[in-house]
Amino acid sequence: MSTTGADLEGDIHMLATIKYLPSTLPLVLPYVRAIQEESSTDPNCVRYEILVYPPTDSLVVVESYKSKAAIDAHIAGPAHTKYWEECEKYIVEKDWKFYSKYS
């Protein structure tokens, strides 16, 4: 596990766990979905899944990219930028962890 992914090689897999203020998950999900849609056209994106548990106003995003540079470009993208502008105020806790595949 890595806290930034900079020390990993090959495909990098990221798990983002985010807990939001009560009853705000429905407000956040359209922005997360927009990030997923943007990622679907990125040739460096291997995987992008959104997992939710509505009773806790939490979600987990499972992402895989071909490199750390690809993750950095993804984070700098317009959908991700819009998410932070609109949704950061709802975040209670956030945790990102990066992994490489065991082979």
TIDREN-868396 format. One line per field, with one value per residue (C-alpha): x, y, z. Coordinates in Angstrom, 2 decimals, padded with zeros to 5 digits, m for minus. Each point is the difference from the previous one (the first is absolute). Layout:
# residues N
xx <- X	... .
yy <- Y	... .
zz <- Z	... .
This chain:
# residues 103
xx <- 000.00	001.11	m001.34	000.74	000.67	003.24	002.09	m002.01	000.59	m002.31	m003.75	m000.87	m003.20	m001.58	m002.64	m001.64	m002.32	m002.09	m002.61	m002.35	m002.27	m003.34	m002.43	002.49	000.97	m002.77	001.40	003.53	m000.68	m000.70	003.45	001.67	m001.87	001.31	003.55	m000.76	m001.33	003.07	002.22	m001.79	001.50	003.51	002.24	002.13	m002.95	m000.25	m002.86	m002.30	m002.72	m002.21	m001.16	m002.53	m001.55	m002.79	m000.87	003.47	000.25	003.26	001.50	003.07	001.48	002.18	002.24	002.83	002.28	003.02	002.36	000.30	000.11	m003.36	m001.49	001.36	m001.54	m003.32	m000.02	000.72	m002.91	m003.07	m002.47	002.29	000.57	m003.78	m000.52	002.38	m001.60	m003.51	000.46	002.96	m002.30	m001.89	003.05	000.38	002.84	002.11	002.68	001.98	002.23	001.98	000.98	001.81	m001.07	001.60	001.25 .
yy <- 000.00	003.51	003.37	001.73	m002.73	001.71	m002.97	m002.56	m001.29	m001.42	000.29	001.88	m000.78	002.55	m000.45	003.24	m000.23	003.09	000.68	002.93	002.02	m001.71	m000.03	001.55	m003.14	000.60	003.50	m001.32	m003.02	001.92	001.60	m003.35	m001.48	002.84	m000.94	m003.61	001.03	002.14	m002.93	m002.33	001.90	000.11	m002.61	m000.12	m000.95	m003.74	000.05	002.43	m001.34	001.79	m001.98	001.52	m000.80	002.60	m000.47	001.27	002.75	m001.64	m001.12	m001.82	000.64	m002.73	001.35	m001.43	002.00	m000.91	002.32	002.62	002.66	m001.28	000.33	003.53	000.93	m001.53	002.01	003.20	m000.66	002.23	m002.46	m000.58	003.74	000.63	m002.76	001.73	003.39	m001.31	m002.89	000.65	001.76	m003.29	m002.14	m001.20	m002.50	m000.99	m002.60	m000.90	m003.04	m001.17	m003.55	m001.90	m003.41	m003.00	m002.42 .
zz <- 000.00	m000.80	001.08	m003.33	m002.57	m001.03	001.16	m002.03	m003.52	m002.62	000.37	003.16	001.85	002.29	002.67	001.07	003.01	000.65	002.67	m000.49	002.27	000.70	m002.94	m002.45	m001.93	m002.60	m000.59	m000.53	m002.20	m003.25	000.27	000.69	m002.95	m002.19	001.04	m000.90	m003.42	m000.65	001.02	m002.42	m002.94	001.47	m001.67	003.15	002.22	000.52	002.52	001.80	002.28	002.49	003.03	002.37	003.33	000.26	003.69	000.90	m002.64	m001.07	m003.25	m001.18	m003.41	m001.49	m002.75	m002.07	m002.25	m002.09	001.90	002.71	m002.73	m001.28	003.52	000.29	m003.36	001.08	003.23	m001.96	m002.40	m000.22	001.60	002.96	000.42	m000.08	002.60	002.44	m000.59	000.65	002.44	002.27	002.47	000.54	000.81	003.59	m000.55	m002.97	m000.51	m003.12	m000.27	m003.02	m000.86	m002.73	m001.19	001.59	m002.62 .
